[in-house]
Amino acid sequence: MGQLDSGADNRDSVVFRSLRDPGLLKGKCGRCAYRDVCGGSRARAYAMTRDYLAAGPACAFMPTSRVGFVSG
């Protein structure tokens, strides 16, 4: 038997591609200046809302906007 690459199918799935794109995050996570480095808790968002791109329900940070934010 050959070696299996168990992650090959997952890397290209719609779900995993969307998880890697912070521009798809919703709610305050989508507006947050830290979304590129934080991303919120996708597991908690899914557990609470059944939407893995929803805002992280346990985050206390309240972003005002992304206007003027400069990404590095």
C-alpha positions in Angstrom: 0.0 0.0 0.0 1.1 3.5 -0.8 1.3 6.4 1.5 -1.9 8.4 1.8 -2.2 12.2 1.9 -5.2 12.6 4.1 -5.1 16.4 3.9 -5.2 16.6 0.1 -9.0 16.6 -0.2 -9.5 19.0 2.7 -7.1 21.7 1.5 -9.2 22.3 -1.6 -12.7 22.0 0.0 -15.0 25.0 -0.1 -15.1 25.1 3.7 -11.4 25.2 4.2 -10.8 27.7 1.4 -13.4 30.0 3.0 -11.8 29.6 6.5 -8.5 30.8 5.0 -10.2 34.0 3.6 -10.7 36.6 6.4 -12.6 38.8 3.9 -15.5 36.3 4.3 -15.9 36.7 8.0 -19.2 38.2 9.1 -20.3 40.6 11.8 -17.8 42.3 14.0 -15.1 39.8 13.0 -15.5 40.9 9.4 -15.1 44.6 10.4 -12.2 44.0 12.9 -8.8 45.4 12.2 -7.3 42.3 13.7 -9.2 39.8 11.5 -6.1 38.9 9.5 -4.2 37.8 12.6 -7.0 36.7 14.9 -9.8 35.3 12.8 -12.0 34.8 15.9 -13.1 31.3 17.1 -14.6 29.6 14.1 -15.4 26.6 16.2 -17.4 28.7 18.8 -19.1 30.6 16.0 -20.2 27.3 14.4 -21.3 25.8 17.7 -23.4 28.8 18.6 -24.8 29.8 15.2 -24.2 26.9 12.8 -22.3 29.4 10.7 -18.5 29.0 10.8 -18.1 32.5 9.3 -20.3 34.3 11.9 -18.7 36.6 14.5 -16.9 35.0 17.4 -19.5 35.0 20.2 -16.9 35.1 23.0 -14.9 38.0 21.8 -15.3 41.2 23.9 -13.5 43.4 21.4 -15.8 45.9 19.7 -14.2 47.2 16.4 -15.3 50.7 15.3 -14.4 50.2 11.6 -11.7 49.1 9.3 -11.4 52.6 7.8 -7.9 53.9 7.9 -6.5 50.4 8.8 -3.2 49.7 7.0 -2.3 46.0 6.7 1.3 45.1 6.8 
